[in-house]
Amino acid sequence: MRTLMIFLCAFLFMYIDFTFAEFSPASIIGVAVYFVPRTLLIFILLLSIYVGSRMGIFLAVVFGVMLDIYIGSLYGIHTFGMVAFVVFMHTAFRVFHRDFVAMAFVVLLLIFFYDAYIYAIYSVLGMIDMPLFDYTALRSVPSMLINALLFLIVFVVARKVARVRKELLKQD
């Protein structure tokens, strides 16, 4: 029961990510602009700080495998990336959990690097042929803007879930 709320929230954020994918790319002045939210990864990164690294790594593995199976183009890329970024977030940045601005900056920076990691893997393997400038201008920057807005919502949910989990642990 304790982790049920966490899993339900993670499924909700995964659903939000997939729902946004239906609206992307958006045509703005005849140019295809990609908005790629990473609410699931933001949620997992925040939980790795507020709940614990074990829960963050477990969620990264479970939902990374689910993303790999759903997307199906290259198995293991999302699983490895999520686990690596969760471990990096927990070991290097657990000091920032009290400072909202630093936490937001670090999480958004890791989201940027996660997208760049996926772009680099796909471009090395020849699965995409988007030039770097187009990727930066038409996908990376718009995605960071939408992720910055969605971060506020995910942050509030992650704090509530972490607080409820701590209260349940105290009752036992």
C-alpha positions as CSV (number, residue, x, y, z in Angstrom):
1,M,0.0,0.0,0.0
2,R,2.9,2.4,0.7
3,T,4.3,2.2,-2.8
4,L,0.9,2.0,-4.5
5,M,0.5,5.8,-4.4
6,I,4.0,6.2,-5.9
7,F,3.3,3.8,-8.7
8,L,0.0,5.4,-9.5
9,C,1.6,8.8,-9.7
10,A,4.4,7.5,-11.9
11,F,1.8,5.9,-14.2
12,L,0.0,9.2,-14.4
13,F,3.2,11.0,-15.3
14,M,4.0,8.4,-17.9
15,Y,0.5,8.8,-19.3
16,I,1.0,12.6,-19.4
17,D,4.3,12.1,-21.3
18,F,2.6,9.9,-23.9
19,T,-0.4,12.2,-24.2
20,F,1.9,15.1,-25.1
21,A,3.6,13.0,-27.7
22,E,0.3,12.9,-29.6
23,F,0.5,16.7,-30.0
24,S,4.1,16.8,-31.0
25,P,5.4,18.1,-33.4
26,A,3.4,21.3,-33.3
27,S,3.5,23.5,-36.4
28,I,4.5,27.0,-35.6
29,I,4.8,29.3,-38.6
30,G,5.2,26.3,-40.8
31,V,8.1,24.9,-38.8
32,A,7.7,21.6,-36.8
33,V,8.5,22.3,-33.2
34,Y,8.8,19.3,-30.8
35,F,7.6,19.5,-27.2
36,V,8.9,16.5,-25.3
37,P,7.9,16.5,-21.6
38,R,9.8,14.3,-19.2
39,T,7.4,14.4,-16.2
40,L,8.1,10.8,-15.4
41,L,11.8,11.3,-15.2
42,I,11.3,14.5,-13.2
43,F,9.1,12.6,-10.7
44,I,11.7,9.8,-10.4
45,L,14.6,12.2,-9.9
46,L,12.7,14.1,-7.2
47,L,11.6,10.8,-5.4
48,S,15.2,9.7,-5.4
49,I,16.0,12.7,-3.2
50,Y,12.8,12.9,-1.1
51,V,12.1,9.1,-0.6
52,G,15.4,7.4,-1.2
53,S,17.8,6.2,-3.8
54,R,16.5,2.6,-3.7
55,M,13.0,3.7,-4.6
56,G,14.4,6.0,-7.3
57,I,16.5,3.3,-8.9
58,F,13.7,0.7,-8.6
59,L,11.2,3.1,-10.4
60,A,13.9,4.0,-13.0
61,V,14.4,0.3,-13.8
62,V,10.6,-0.6,-13.9
63,F,9.5,2.4,-15.9
64,G,12.7,2.5,-18.0
65,V,11.9,-1.1,-19.1
66,M,8.3,-0.1,-19.8
67,L,9.4,2.8,-21.9
68,D,11.8,0.6,-23.8
69,I,9.1,-1.9,-24.5
70,Y,6.6,0.7,-25.5
71,I,8.9,2.7,-27.8
72,G,10.6,-0.5,-29.0
73,S,13.2,1.0,-31.2
74,L,16.3,0.4,-29.0
75,Y,16.0,-1.7,-25.9
76,G,17.8,-0.5,-22.8
77,I,18.5,3.1,-23.7
78,H,15.8,4.5,-21.4
79,T,16.4,2.0,-18.6
80,F,20.2,2.7,-18.5
81,G,19.7,6.5,-18.9
82,M,17.1,6.7,-16.1
83,V,19.1,4.6,-13.7
84,A,22.3,6.5,-14.5
85,F,20.7,9.9,-14.0
86,V,19.0,8.8,-10.8
87,V,22.3,7.6,-9.4
88,F,23.9,10.8,-10.4
89,M,21.1,12.9,-8.9
90,H,21.2,11.1,-5.6
91,T,24.9,10.9,-5.1
92,A,25.9,14.4,-6.3
93,F,22.9,16.6,-5.5
94,R,21.2,15.4,-2.3
95,V,22.4,18.7,-0.7
96,F,20.0,20.7,-2.7
97,H,16.7,19.2,-1.5
98,R,16.1,22.2,0.7
99,D,16.8,24.8,-1.9
100,F,14.0,24.9,-4.5
101,V,15.9,27.0,-7.1
102,A,19.0,24.8,-7.0
103,M,16.8,21.6,-7.1
104,A,14.9,22.9,-10.1
105,F,18.1,23.9,-11.9
106,V,19.7,20.5,-11.3
107,V,16.6,18.5,-12.4
108,L,16.1,20.6,-15.5
109,L,19.8,20.3,-16.4
110,L,19.6,16.5,-16.0
111,I,16.5,16.5,-18.2
112,F,18.5,18.4,-20.8
113,F,21.4,15.9,-20.6
114,Y,19.0,13.0,-20.7
115,D,17.4,14.3,-24.0
116,A,20.9,14.9,-25.3
117,Y,21.9,11.4,-24.4
118,I,19.0,9.9,-26.3
119,Y,19.7,12.2,-29.3
120,A,23.3,11.2,-29.3
121,I,22.6,7.4,-29.1
122,Y,20.0,7.6,-31.9
123,S,22.1,9.8,-34.1
124,V,25.2,7.6,-33.7
125,L,23.2,4.6,-34.7
126,G,21.7,6.4,-37.6
127,M,18.1,6.2,-36.4
128,I,17.5,9.9,-36.7
129,D,19.1,12.4,-39.0
130,M,18.2,15.7,-37.4
131,P,21.2,18.2,-37.4
132,L,22.4,19.4,-34.1
133,F,21.2,23.0,-34.6
134,D,17.7,21.8,-35.5
135,Y,17.7,19.5,-32.5
136,T,18.7,22.4,-30.2
137,A,16.3,25.0,-31.7
138,L,13.3,22.9,-32.5
139,R,13.3,20.2,-29.9
140,S,15.7,20.9,-26.9
141,V,14.8,24.5,-26.1
142,P,11.0,24.0,-26.5
143,S,11.1,20.8,-24.4
144,M,13.1,22.6,-21.7
145,L,10.4,25.3,-21.6
146,I,7.6,22.9,-21.2
147,N,9.5,20.8,-18.7
148,A,10.2,23.9,-16.6
149,L,6.5,24.6,-16.4
150,L,5.6,21.0,-15.6
151,F,8.4,20.8,-13.0
152,L,6.2,22.9,-10.6
153,I,3.3,20.5,-10.8
154,V,5.6,17.4,-10.5
155,F,7.4,19.0,-7.6
156,V,4.3,19.5,-5.6
157,V,3.1,15.9,-6.3
158,A,6.5,14.4,-5.4
159,R,6.6,16.3,-2.1
160,K,3.1,15.2,-1.2
161,V,3.8,11.6,-2.1
162,A,7.1,11.7,-0.1
163,R,5.3,13.2,2.9
164,V,2.5,10.6,2.8
165,R,5.0,7.8,2.6
166,K,7.0,9.1,5.6
167,E,3.8,9.4,7.6
168,L,2.9,5.8,6.7
169,L,6.3,4.6,7.7
170,K,5.9,6.4,11.1
171,Q,2.6,4.6,11.7
172,D,4.2,1.1,11.3
